[in-house]
Amino acid sequence: MIYMCRPAKMSCSDMTDMLQIFFSMIYT
């Protein structure tokens, strides 16, 4: 699984952010 970190958001291990990426990868 690929983890993407946004420049504006330094906390890449944030659970909500991880969920957004997860769903983004599914629906893309």
N, C-alpha and C positions, 0 to 999 in steps of 0.2 A: 504493500500500500504506500502511495506517495503522499508525503506530508508537505503541504504548501504553507509558507509563512508570508504574511502580508507585511510590507514595510511599515504601514501605519500601526500594525498590531504586533508587538514584540512577543507576546505570550502565545506561542504556537501550540502549546499543550493545553490550551483552553478547551474545555469540553464542548462548549457551544460552537466554537470555531471548527472543531474537528467534525462535529455533526453536519455543519454547513458544507464542509469539503466533501464529506461522505455522500451526502445526498446530491451534491453538485456533480460528483463523478457518476452517480447512478443515472440521473436524469439528463446527462449530457451525452 
